[in-house]
Amino acid sequence: MLLTDPEVESCLLISSDEGATYQKYRLNFYILSLLFHPEQEDWILAYSHDQKLYSSTEFGRRWQLVHERVAPNRFYWSKMGVDKEPGLIHLETIISETQALYITCKLHNCTNATKGKPFPGYIDPNSLVVQDEYVFVQVTTGGRTIYYVSSKRDVFTPMKLPKYTLPKDLHVISTDEKRVVAAIQEWNQQETYNLYVSESSGVYYTLALENVMSSMGPEGNVMIDLYEVAGIKGMFLANKKHNEQVKTYITYNKGRDWRLLQAPSVDLKGNSFHCVLPYCSLHLHLQVSANPYTSGNIASKESAPGIIVASGSIGTELSNSNVSMFITSDAGNTWREIFKEEYSVLYLDQGGALVAIRHTPLPIRHLWLSFDEGRVWNKYGFTSSPLFVDGVLGEPGEETLIMIIFGHISHRSEWQLVKIDFRSIFNRRCTPGDYQTWHLHNDGDPCLMGVKRIYRKLKPVARCVMGKNQSVTMISEPCDCTESDFECDYGYERRSDGKCTPAFWFLPSSVSRSCTTEHTFLNSTGYRKVVSNNCTGGVTDLYTAHKQHCPSQAPRGLHLVTNEGSLSASLNSNVTFLVFLEEGDGSQTSIMLDFGDGNTITYSNVSSIDDGIKHMYKNVGIYRVVATAANSMGLETTILYLHITCQLEYVHLSVPFVVVKKKEVNLTTVLWPSQVGTVTYIWWLGNNSEPVITLEGSITFTFTQEGINVVTVQVSTGNAIMQDKKTIAVHEYFRSQLLAFSPNLDEHNPDIAEWRLDVSRVIKNSMVQATGISEELLLVTVLPGLPTTAEFYLLPHKYLAEETSEKGAMHLDQLSEVVLGLLNQNLVKFTLRPGIQITVYAAHLSAAPLVDTSEDHSASAMLMLLSVVVVGLAVFVIYKFKRKIPGLNVYAQMQNEKEQEMTQSPVTPTEMAPKSLTSREPLDKELNT
């Protein structure tokens, strides 16, 4: 299969005759990556540039969409013997930047009805790992991450790390032989990780090695300096930082014991190294190349057990200078120096031959070949013209004797491929006499992982071809169990004398959690057998945990959480509560859950609520959810405070259009819907650089400077933040008047903000034309609701504002008389559309026609008050003293500043307009008084 360049053409070229002919298949998507099924060679998953996952069961000839919004590199084929169906796909789907889902899909039928949801809630993005029989996810709540594991596709369980590990980062290194090896960066680490190993379930972890070095990969990925040796189970190499020095350590029993590497006794020239443990040792670079065509710093093969080739240095610590190549033929017990510079080494014929090519930016024409596990190297030329080597490719399988070197003659030339066939060097097939036995050991100890392993391998002097039919065989026999076959159990730590003792945070007397679901538990001795260790007899009974009956015990360690780990939920949605009990007889312990809204449910035992308890809340609020576990020995209670919220649709800020300087003004926020849960209001007032934060939707504020002020309110509820802003004009004094209109205007009023803004501008222009008053002194706003009303403001002239307030107020009184006179004579009109003319009136049934905002009242005003009963003007005068400055919610354009207002406003006129426009009762009562 060949992929074309998608910028030129998106298609596949498929050959069924080893590349002799190709057939083109066009694609309607761009392929970013492919994942082939481990058993079914024609089954492929393809990930596209737009986060879609496609599948093909015909080697790419036909494709069908599996799922959209799939996380990159977070999709996995099912594993035979673990998953129930061979065509099952594990994948992570993207919900938001902070949430994802783990689902399973059938290959040919991925619908909502057939999707599986193995993990009950949301997971962190890019956290799904499916490896062998284990599945890992992580969930972050309250700034703390919880890692979950599922073994054999069973229910998910939180991974039990030592209590104060507090991981910042976790990487699954290995899941071989029913055991998890994880690298964890703890809260106090920066560039190092600690290695932890689990038991077979992958739940309980103990420390294996501290302060393993890490580095950043070319794509920003974290690379741990840990190498699993191929061909020998349980063997790892790691670079550990100790006292600011990086040293290489080796283990043969999956991290139970570690030791330094013994350096070679002599160098290439036979000179002694004089390197004595533990002050001096061999240190290796453990980076593995992500490029399949170039070798990394270290290499080993499954078909060549015991042979490891790596670059490194000798001394007190690992160095990047004076790097040489080293080889071991006995699985790391002894090492030999083979080159003084770095080389790429390729395994041929199952390790029967090794090919080395120098790492250099210069062109080369020679390679080196060894038939005796790197003891003697012969030089061969592979090209007549020097070649810049870009990579080396061996035929599939280590039994091959053919390799390809590709590179370029010059920087401008195309690639040159050189095929090298080494078969002509060998003149015969290997016979049984060419083989010898080799005993695997660790510094003389033949019992590794509880067995003695004996391998059959070629003699160093044999120069023959093993071929595909021959393989390295192994004979094993069990050993008697010793203390070294057991590691510390969960909650125990190894002392300097090798004994396992309880950690300070662990209570060995506490009964195992298995007693919550079973009648027996394993009473730990502080030790557990290393997973896959096959020793027998010996001290097994002394170190193995013994099964005991669970004692009668009151419930203890009751936990109540939601399945998503959240403390909030949406209105009218199902909330799933999970109840866990750490200790106590689960079969005899009843669980009662009070949802806090008057509903209660009781279960007879813990095991009956494994799938969680679902409940739906009908009202917004904070609910006190109480779980109670009780049996004959006692009870325990735990409380969860759950916030039920609904989506905030919009925010409306209600403020006056014009206010008086140094007088308090009310600012109010209206929410829709009005009840959304816990709300925080953040007020940005005027030119203040710091906000005012309240839990109430209304505040009072005093503006101390004249001019234009912007008020912004931000409303925070849950994960949503919305805002609204209004502009307020602040003056020392002003005059205002409510306006009414001819009834035909109501027929054309859609009661939306944009219409009110446009009509306010038209009214203002008509008043300016009719009165001759400067537009800078006049402001008009149409109020929400029907019938249509408006209010205009007369503002002091900027030159008169600098004079005395009496003079300025007198000027405004004169202007107001002019405006009222024109309004009363029906001289203010405007055309809404052709044939529709609107007349503007002074609203005499409202409050006083002109509001006096000055502090002192003139004698004429007092005389006017005495004559009010006679002339029928009491309403205006009383309102003059009683009325506050109108609290208007929607405003017109002010000095070329366009107001930002919501497009939909369900607020009724009663809520938004001054009370004097909708009810006469207060005025009637005052008039009677």
N, C-alpha and C positions, 0 to 999 in steps of 0.2 A: 504494500500500500504506500502510495506517495501522496503527500498533501501539497497542493499548489499554493502559490503566494496569493492570499485573499485580496490583496490590492490589485492584482491582475485578473484573477479569476478564482472563484471559490468552487473547487471540485476535488474529487478523489480520483486517483489513477490506481486501478487494481489489476494485479497480474496473478494468474493461476498457473503460470508455467515458468516460475523462477525468473521473471523479468524479461522473457523473450517478447511478449506482447502485453499491451495494457489496454484496458477499457475505461473510458471516462464516465464518471457519475457526477452530475452537477448537484451542488448543495445550495439550499436557501438560507444558510447560516454560516458564520465564520467559526472554525474550530480552533479553540485555544489549547485544549488538552484532550487526550484519549486515555481510557482505562479499559484494558482487555480483561475478560473473565479468566480466572486462574485455571479453569478446567475446560470450558466451552470456547474453543479458539475462534469461533465466528461471532461471539457475543462481545459487543463493544459499547461503552458509554462515551459520549462526546459532550464536552462542555463548550458553550458558545460565548462570544464576546458580550452578549446581552444577558448573561446569567441564566441561560436556559440549559437544561440537561436533556440530551437526546439519547436514544438507544437504537441499536441495530443487532439483529440476530442473523444477518446475512453478510457479515464482513464489510459493512459499510455501503452495500448496494441500495438498501432502503433504510430510512430513518423514521422514527416517530418521537414526538415530544413526550418526555417523561414528566417534567415539572419545570415551573418558572421560579425565578428568584432563588436560585440555589447558590450557596456559598462556594467560592472557588476552592477546589481540592478537598471538599468535604462531602464526597460521595464515594460509596464503597460497595463492592459486590458482596453477596452473601458467601459464607464459608461452609463448605460441605461438612456435614456431621455436626454442625452447630445450629445453623438456621434450618428451619423446617422446609423451606422452598429453595431450590437452586437458583431461581430467577428473581430473588428478592434483592432490592436495592436499599441501602441505608444512605440517607442524605440529610443535610442541614439546610433548611429554608430560611431566608432572610425575612424578618418581620419589620424591624426598624434598625437604626444604628446601634441600639443597645439590646435588642431582643432577637432571638432566633428560635426555631423549632427543630426537634429531632423527629423525623418521620421515616417510615419504611413504605416502599412502593413495590407492587408487583410489576414485573418487566413489561407485560403486555396490557396491563389494566391498572393504571394509577389514577383512580378517581377518589373523590371524597369518601365514597362508601367502602373502598378497599384499602385506603391508607391506614397504616398503623401508627400509633403514637406511643412508643415504648416509654418515653419520659413524660410525666403528667403535666409539666409546666414549661415555661420559657427557659431557654438556656442562653449563655453568653455567646455572642457571635464568634465564629471560628474556633469553637471549643470541642466539636464532635470528633472523636477518634474511635474508629472501629478496627481492632487489631486482634486477630485470632479469635479466641472465645470471649474477649473482653470488649466492652463499650465504655468510653469515658466521656463525660460532659462536665461542665462547670456552670455554677450559678452564683452571681454576685448580688448581694443584698446588703444595704447599709455599709458599703465600702469594704465588705469582707467576702471573700470568695470561698464557696464550698464546692469541693470536687466529689463527683459521684461516679460509681463504677457499677457495672452489671457484668456478672459472670455467667456464661452459658445462656445468655439472653434472658436471665432472670430479672427480678425487680431491681431497681437502682438503690444503692446504699451509699451513704456518705463515706468517703475514704477516711479511715482512722489513722491519722498521723500523730506522732507524739504531740501532746497537748499544746505546747508553746512553739511549735514549728512556724505557724503563721506564714504560710507561703505567699510570695509575691508572684511566682511563676512556677509552672510545672510542665515537664516534658516526659512522655512515656518513652523510655529507651528500648525496652525489650519486654516481650510477653511470651518468650519461649518456654516450653516445658511447664506450662500451667503456673507461671509465676511472673509478677510484674516487677520490673526494675524502673524506677522513676528518678529523674533528676529534679530537685526542688531548690529554688532560690528562696532562702528564708528572709525574714524581715530585715536582718542586719547584714545581709550580703550584697555585694555590688557586682563583682565579676566572677564569683565562684558559685557553685551549686553543691548541694549535698545529695549523695546517692542513698535511696531508700529501697528496700526490697520487701515484698509482701509474701503472705502465705498463698495457698492455691486459689482462694476466693478473690484475691486482689483487694481486700478491704483493710486488713491490719498491716501496718508498715513499721519496720524498724530500721535504724540507721546502719548503713553499710560502709560509707566512706564520706568524710567531710572535705569541704573546700576543693572540689574538682573544678579545674579551670574551664572557662567558656570563652567563645569568641563569636563575632558577628559574621554570618555568611554573606556571600555576594548579593543576595536578595533581601538582606536585612533579617534573615532568620538566625536564631541562636544555635550555635554548634557547641556541643559538650565534648570536652577532651576525654572521651571514653570510647574504647574500641572493643567490640565483641569479636573474639578470635573465631574464625570459621573452622569447622572440622572437629573442634573439641568443646563439648558442652560445658558451660559453667566457667569458661576462661575469659577474663576481661583484662584489659590494660587501661590505666587511667593516669592522668597528670594531675597531681595534687599540689596545692599551694600550702607550704609549711614554713613559717618564719620568713615570709617574703621570698622564698625560693620555691621554684616549680620542679617537682621530681616525679618520675614515672614509677608506678606501682603495678604489681601483677597479682591476680587472684585466680585460683583454680577451683574454688567452691562457691561461685556466685556471690562473692563479696563478703563471705564470712571471715576470711583472713586475707591480708594483703602483705606484700613484701617488696623491697626494692629489687631492681634488676642487677645481676652480677655483670660487671663490665668484662669485655674480652681481656685475656691476659696479655696478648701481643697485638700490635697493629699489622698493617699490610706488609711492612718490611721486616717483621719479626721482632721489633723493638718492644720491650715491656712497657705496659701502661702504668704500673704501680698504682692501681686504683683499689682501695680497700673499703669494704662496707663497714659502717653505714655512712662514712664521711665522703665517699666517692662511689658513684654508680653510673649505669647506663641510663640515658634518658631519651625518649623517642617522641617524634612529632606524630600525632595521632589523627590528623585531619584526613578525611576520606573525600576524594574528588566527586563532585556532583556531575561532572562531565564523563559520560561513559567512554570517551575516546582518549582520556588522559588519566594516568594513575595518580593516586593521592600520595601521601607521605608513608602509608603503610598498606600492606596487602597480605592476605591469606586466603586459602581456598578450601572449600569443603572436601574436594577430592585429594587434597594434599595435606593431611593433618600433621601438625607439628612444625611446618615450614612457615615462617613469618619473615617478611622482608620489610624494613622500615628505615627511614632516615632519622638521624639523631646525633647526640653528642655525649661525650664522657666528661664527668666532672662532678661538682657539687650540686649543679642544677641544670635544667634544660637551657640550651643556648641556640640562638639563630645564626651564630657564626661557627666556623670550623665544623660544618655539618658533613657527616660521612654516612655511607650506607652500611647497614648491619643486617645479618641474617642469623636465624636460629633454626636448627633442624630437629631439636628435641623440645619443642613447645616452650621456649623461653628460659630453660635452665642454663644453657650456655649460648654465647653469642660470638660471632666472628665479624670482623670488619672486611667488607668486600670492595668498596670504592671510597675514594677520598672526596668525591663530589656526589651530588644528587643525581640519581638515575631513575627512570621508569622501568619497572620489572614486570614482565609478562610470564604467566605460567603456561607451559605447554605440556601435553601428554601427562596430565594429572600430576604435575610437578616433577616429572622425569626429566624435563629440560626447562631452564630458565633463560629468558632473553632480557637483556638490559640495554636501554638506550639512554644516552646522556641527556640531562636537562641543561639546555644551553640556548641562548638566543642566536647563536651562530649556526650556520649550515653545517651538517655532518654527512658522512657517507659510510660510517661503520657502526656495527652493533656488536654486542658481546653475548656469547652463548656458553652456558654451563650445563653439564650432564651429571654433576655430582653434588647437587644441593649447594652450589655456590662456592665450592672449595677451589676449583680451577675454572678460569674464564678464558675462552678463545675468541679472538677478534675476527669478524667477518665483514666484508664490504657488501653493501646492498644496493648501491647506485653508483654510476660512473660520475654523475654530476652532484656536487654537494647539495643537500636538501634541507630547507628550514622545516623541521618536523612539527606538525600541528597536533598529531595524535597517532595512537596505535590501536588497531582493532583486531581482536582475535575472533576466530570463528566460534559460533555458539558451543559451549561446553569446553572444559579444560582438557579434554582428551585430544584436542586437535593439534596438528603440527603445521598449521597454516596461519599466517598473520598478515595483516595489511598495514603498511605505514603510509600515511598521507601527509602532504605538506606542499610547499611551493619552492620553486627554484629561486625566484626573486619576489620582492614585495608586490610587483605588478602582474605576476604570472598567475595562471589558474592553478587549481589544485593538481598535484601529481600523486597518483596512487601506485604504490609499489607492493606487489604481492610476493610474499616470501614463503616458499614451501621447503620445510626442513626434512621432509621424508627421505630425501636422497642421502642425508647424512647417516641415517640408521640403515643397517644392512640385514636386520633380523628382528623377529618377534621375541619378546621376553619369555623365558622358561621359568619353571619353579625354582631352578637353581639360582636365578638372578635376584631372588627376594631374600630378605632377612626379617627377623622379628624385632620389634621396638617396643619397649615397655614405657608407657607414659608415667611420669612421676613429677613430684614437686619437691625439688631439692632432696631427692633420695627417698621420699615417701611415696610408695606405689599406690596407696589407697586414696583415690580422689573421687569425691562424690559417692563414697561408700563402695566403690568397686575398683578392682585392678583391671586396667585396660591394656591389651597387647595388640599392637598393630603389625600388619605385614606391609613392608615397603621395599623399594628397590635398593639394592646395594649401591654404594657410591661409585663403584667401579663398573657397574653394569651400563652398557651402551646399547640399549634395545628399546623397542617400541612396545608400550603396554597396550595401547589401542582401546577401543570402546568396550570390548568384552572383558577386559581386566579391570579390577577396581581394588582400592585399598580396603582390606577387610580388618575386622576388629574382633577380638575374643575378650570377654569380660567375665570376671568371677567376683562374687560379693565379698566384702570385708566385714569383720566384726565392728559394731558401732562403738565409737569413742566419743569423748566430749567434743572433739573438733567437728563431728557430724551434726551438731546442734548449735543453733544460733539463739540469741536472746528473743524471747517472746515479746509481744506488744506490751508496752508499759514498763519494760525492763531495760536496763543499760549495762554494758559490759565494763567492769572495773579494770584497773591496771593488772590485776592478777588473773584476769580472764573469767571471773565469776560474773553471772548475771544477777543484778539486784534491782529492786523496784525503783523507778524514778520518783523524785520527790512529789510529783503531782498524781501519782498512780496509787490506788488503794487495792492491794492484792486481795483483801478480804471481801471485796465487793463481788456479788454473784454475777456470773456471765449474763449478758443480755439475752442469750438463748432461752433463759428461763421465762421470758415473757411470752414465748410461743411454744416451748417444749417443756417436758417434765424432768429432763436431765441436762447437765452441763459438764464441760470439761474443766476440771480444776487444774489450772496451769502450775507447772513447777518453776516457771520463769524461763523455760527453754522450749524451743520447738525445732523439730527436725527440718533441716534445709530441704526445700522442695526439690524433688527429683533425686534426692540422695537415696541410694539403694542398699545401704548397709543393713545388716541383720544382727540380731542378738546383742551381745556385749552389754552396754549400759543403757539399752533402750528403756527398760522399765524404770530406771532411775530418773531419766530426763523427760519421759513422755507424760503428757497430761492424762489424768485419770477421770473417767466418767463417774459423776455422782448425781444423786437425786436432788432436785431443786428443793430447798427448804421453804417452808411457809414464811412469807415475807410481805410486809406492807408495801404498797406501790411506792416507787421512788423514781425520780427523774422523769416526770411527766412533761412532755413537750407538745405544744399546739402551734401549728403554722398553717399557712395556706399553701396549696400545691405550687404556687408560683413564688413563694417566699416573700410576698408583698404584704404590706400593711394597709393596702387600699384595694378597692374593687369598684366596678361600675354598677350603676343602678340597673336593676332588672336583669342581671347576669348571674349565672351559676358560680358560686364560690365553693371551692373544694377545700375542706379542712382536713389536715393530716394530724393524727394523734399518735405519738410515740411514747413508749414506756421503757425506761432503761432497766429497771429492776422490778421484780414482783411476778407472781404467778399470773401470767396473762390469761390463762384459761379460766381462772377463778376471779378475775378482776373485771368489774363492770365499768363502763365509760358512760358518763352523762355529759352532754354538750348543750349548754344554754346559749342560744344565738344572740341574746341581748335584745330581741325584738318581740319578746313574749312567747317564742317558740322554743321547745326543749325536746331533745331526743335522747334515748338511753339504749345502750348496747350491752348485751350480757357478758361479752369478753372482748379482749383486744383484737384477737385474730379475725373477728367478723368485720373489721373496719380497715382492712389492708388497702382497699381501693379508695379510701377517703370518704368524707361525709359532705354531701352537696346541700347547699341552701341558697335561696334567692331572697334578696332584700328589696322591699317595695318603696322605701323612703330613704332620702338622703340623710346622713347623720353619722355620728361616731357611736359604734356599738361595742359594748363590753361583752366579749365572748368568753365564757367560762367553761373549762373542761375539768371534770372531776373523775378521778380513778379511785375505786373503793373495793376493798375485799374485807374478809373477816379480821384481818390484822390491822387495818387502818385505811386512811384515804389521803390523797394528795390532790391539790387544786392548782391550776395554772390559768392565767388570764391573758387574752389577746384583745387589744383595742383596735378594731377594724374601722377604717374610714370608708364609707360608701359615698361615692361622688357621681355626678353626671357631667357631661361635656358642657363647658361654658361656650355659648354660641356667640355672644357679643357683649360689649361693654359700652355704656353711654354715660358720659360725664355731664352732669347738670350744674351749670354755674351762671351767675348773672352776666349780662353782656357788658354793662358799665357799672362800676362801683365807686364809692367815695373813699378817698384816701384816708387812711388811719381809722377806718371803721371795719368791724368784723363782718365777714361775709361767709355764708354757708356754701360749701362745695360738697356735692352729693354724687355718688356713683350708683347707677342703675344697672343691674345684671339681668341677663336673660339666658336661661331661666333664673328665677330669683334665688333658688336653693340649689347650689352646686357642691356643697361640702365646705370644708375648711378653706377660707379665703384670706389672703394677705394683700393689703392695698399699699402700694408704693407711690407716694405723691411727690412730684417735682413741681415746686411752686416758684413762679417768677424766675429770678436770676439766681436762686439758691443752688449751690453746687452739691449739697447733700440732701438726699430725699428724706421725707417723713414717712415712716412705716407704721401702719395701723392695722388692726383687725376689724375695724368698723368701716362702713362704706361712706361715712360722712364726717367732715371735719370743718372747723372754722379757721379762717386765716385773715390777717390784716395786712393789706398792701400799704407800704409806707412811702412809695415813690410814684409820682404820676407817670403815665405813659402806657405802653402796650406790654402786657404780661401774658406769657403762655403758661397754662396749667396742664400738666400731663399726669394721668393716673395709670399705673400698671397694676393689673389684677393677676395674681398668681394663685392657681388652684391645680393641685396635682403636678403634672408635667407640663401644663399649658400656661402660657402668659399672654394676655391680651391687654391692649391699651386704648385709650382715647385721649384726645387733647382738645383744649378750647383756648380761645384768645379773649382776654379781658382788658377793657380800657379803664384806667384808673385816673380819676380827676378829683379836684378838690370840691367841685360842685357841678351840677348839670341839671337839666330839665328833661322830663319824659312824658309821653302821652300814648295811651292806647288808641289804636285805630280800628275802625270797622270798614266794611266794604259792601258794595251793592250785592244783593243775593246771588246774582248770576256768576259770581266768582267761585262759589262753592261747587258749581256744576263742573268746573274744570280743575278742581284741586285734588290731585291724586294722593296728597298727604305723604309725600316723600321729601327727603332732605334736599335733593338737587332742585326740585321744583321751588321749594321755599327760598333757596338761595337766589335763584334767577328772578323770582318775583320780587324779593326784597330789593334787588338791584334796580328793577324797573320802577318800583314805588319811590325809591330814593331819587332817581333821576327826574321823575315827574314832580316831586316836591321841590327839588332844586330849581326846575324850570318855572314852577308856579310862584315860588317865594323869592327867588334870586339869592337865597342864602348859599354861602359857599359850601360845597360838598364836604369839605373837611370838618364842618361843624355839625353835620347831620349824619346820623346812623339809623338804619332801619332794619328790623328783623321780623319775619313772618313766623308766628307761633304755630306749633303742631296742633293738629286736630281741626274739627269743624264745629261751628261755623268758622270761617277764616277770619283771623284777627292778626294784628301786628302791633308793634310798638316802635316809636321813633324816639331818638335821644337828641337833644341839643347840647352841644359841648362848648365849653368856653374857648374863645379865640386864643391862640398861643401868645399873642401880644397882650391881650387883656388879662390873661392868666397871671402875668407878672405884676399887674396892678392889685389894688385891694379887692378883697372878695365881694364887698358891697357893690363896687363899680362893675365887676364882672357879672354879678348876679342880676344887677339892674339891666345889663345888656341882654342877658338871656331872657329876662322877663319881656323886654321889648320884642325880641325875636319870636317868643312864644305867642304873644298877642297877634303878631302878623300871621303865624302859621295857623293858629286857631281861627282867626278871621277867615282865611282862605278855605279852611276845611269846612267851616260852618256855612260858607257860601257855595259849597260844592264845586270849587274851582280846581280841585286837585283830581285829575283823571289820568288814566293811561289805557292804552289799547293792548289787550291781551293777544288778540289775533284779529284779522280783518273782520269787521262787523261786530266785534265784541268789545265794548268799552266799559271800563270799571271805574266807579266813583269811590273816592276815599273820604271817609267821615271821621270825625272825632267821636270816640266811643264814650258818650256821656253817661252810660249806665255803669261804667267801670269806676275805678277809683278817681281821685282828683285829677283833673285834666293835666295839670302840670305839677310834678312833684318838686317841692322846695327842699333842697338838700342842705341849705345853710343852717347854721346853729341858731341864729337869732331870728325872731319873727317881728315883722314890722307892725306898727300901730294900725295901719290900714287893714292888715290881715285880721287883727283882733276885732275891728269894727265890722268887718265882713262876717266874722263868726257870730256876732250879736244879731245881725240881720238875716241870718241864714234861714230861720224858721219862716220869716215873712216871705222871702223870695224863693223858697224851695231849693236852696243850695246846700242843705245840711250834709248831704251825702258826700259832696266833694270836700268840704272843709274837715269833716270828721276823718275822712280817709287820708286827708293831708297830714294829720297828726299820727294816725294809726299805722298807715301803710309802710311796710319796709320797701326797700328798693326791689323792684320786680326781679324775682329769681327765674330768669329765662334760661331755657335749655338749648335752644338752637338759634344761631346768630347769623346775621347777614355779613356781607363782606365789609371789612373794616380797614380802611386805608390800604386798599389793594392786597389785603391778606385774605386769601380764600379759606373759609373754615372747612376742616375735615370732619365729615359727619357720616353716620351710617346710612346705608341705602334703604334699610328696612327699620321701621320704628313702630313697634306695636304698642308703645306707651300711649295711653288714652289722654285726651285733653284734660281730664280731671287731674291726672298726675302731673302734667307738664305746665299747664297755664296757671296764672295767678288765680287764687281762690275767688277773687271778686268777680271773675267772669262767669263762674259756674254756680255760685250760690249767693243769694241775697240775705240769707238768714242772719249772718253776723251783723250786716249793716242795719237790718231792721231792728235787731235788738239794741244796737248802739243808738239808733235814732229814737227808739222808745225811751231809753234811759235819758 
